[in-house]
Amino acid sequence: MSVFEPSKLYSSASLFSQDIMKIIGSVTSPYVRKVRVVAVEKRLDYEFVLEDVWSEKTEIAAQNPLGKVPVLLLEDGCVYDSRVIAEYLDSRAPTQRLIPEGNRERTTVRTLEALADGLCDAAIAMIIEKRFHSGEALNQDYLARQAVKVDRGLAVMSQTLGKDQWMNGKAFTLADIACGVALGYLNFRFPENSWAKAYPNLADFFTRVAERPSFQQTKPQ
Ligand SMILES: N[C@@H](CCC(=O)N[C@@H](CS)C(=O)NCC(=O)O)C(=O)O
């Protein structure tokens, strides 16, 4: 059995030549934003390397064979996907933990992260379907299926938050980052979605989270 070592096979020497961590991504990707917010919250320095993964010229497969961003470049290799990067960054700095250490609490936070990421997956699937098809070629059943995932995801987010300040109660965690990023992504790509009216508690939560410097600095453009 051969062992596939992407960083050794594909890494470009110049990308790995400095000590500082690099995050490869775009300014619109919610997964990229999530890890950038984590880096800022953890007060970790990083260099942001822009990559358009949809361009024919992209060389992202050299860092991630799946052709996706974000990728975190460390001195000794590549890290993907966003959940793995978030966990790595959280344990890299001793500042306040964004992923709780207790098993049950950690699993709750990570499940909420999966919910928020999954909501983004569904939203992006709709965008891609519309980008590559139009008119009768648009798969309406597929679009409706994704829209339901977004709707159900929002309902569960709102229910989970209840009257609390943060998704996991009193402490700010990765769940708040992931959910805040997902809501910001809906505002950015689907401004017609009226989630804020339907779920006032989520709207208040979003106001709180969007005020944080980490969110301000990474607003999608
Ligand atoms: N599960 C991955 C999802 C990453 C992802 O889908 N990124 C998008 C950008 S928003 C991408 O690179 N898409 C390119 C493609 O699917 O070919 C993560 O959390 O990092």
The ligand as an SDF file (V2000), in Angstrom:
LIG
                    3D

 20 19  0  0  0  0  0  0  0  0999 V2000
  -16.0740   20.8370    3.9690 N   0  0  0  0  0  0  0  0  0  0  0  0
  -15.1680   21.7950    3.3820 C   0  0  0  0  0  0  0  0  0  0  0  0
  -15.9120   22.6210    2.3540 C   0  0  0  0  0  0  0  0  0  0  0  0
  -14.9900   23.5550    1.6000 C   0  0  0  0  0  0  0  0  0  0  0  0
  -15.6270   24.0790    0.3180 C   0  0  0  0  0  0  0  0  0  0  0  0
  -16.5570   23.5000   -0.2260 O   0  0  0  0  0  0  0  0  0  0  0  0
  -15.0850   25.2100   -0.1400 N   0  0  0  0  0  0  0  0  0  0  0  0
  -15.5650   25.7890   -1.3780 C   0  0  0  0  0  0  0  0  0  0  0  0
  -15.4440   27.3100   -1.3240 C   0  0  0  0  0  0  0  0  0  0  0  0
  -16.8440   28.0120   -0.5480 S   0  0  0  0  0  0  0  0  0  0  0  0
  -14.6840   25.3170   -2.5080 C   0  0  0  0  0  0  0  0  0  0  0  0
  -13.4940   25.4060   -2.3970 O   0  0  0  0  0  0  0  0  0  0  0  0
  -15.2870   24.8020   -3.5840 N   0  0  0  0  0  0  0  0  0  0  0  0
  -14.5950   24.3800   -4.7590 C   0  0  0  0  0  0  0  0  0  0  0  0
  -15.1190   23.0930   -5.3100 C   0  0  0  0  0  0  0  0  0  0  0  0
  -16.0750   22.5410   -4.7360 O   0  0  0  0  0  0  0  0  0  0  0  0
  -14.5600   22.6260   -6.2980 O   0  0  0  0  0  0  0  0  0  0  0  0
  -14.5970   22.6770    4.4910 C   0  0  0  0  0  0  0  0  0  0  0  0
  -15.2640   22.8520    5.5060 O   0  0  0  0  0  0  0  0  0  0  0  0
  -13.4650   23.1720    4.3540 O   0  0  0  0  0  0  0  0  0  0  0  0
  1  2  1  0
  2  3  1  0
  2 18  1  0
  3  4  1  0
  4  5  1  0
  5  6  2  0
  5  7  1  0
  7  8  1  0
  8  9  1  0
  8 11  1  0
  9 10  1  0
 11 12  2  0
 11 13  1  0
 13 14  1  0
 14 15  1  0
 15 16  2  0
 15 17  1  0
 18 19  2  0
 18 20  1  0
M  END
$$$$
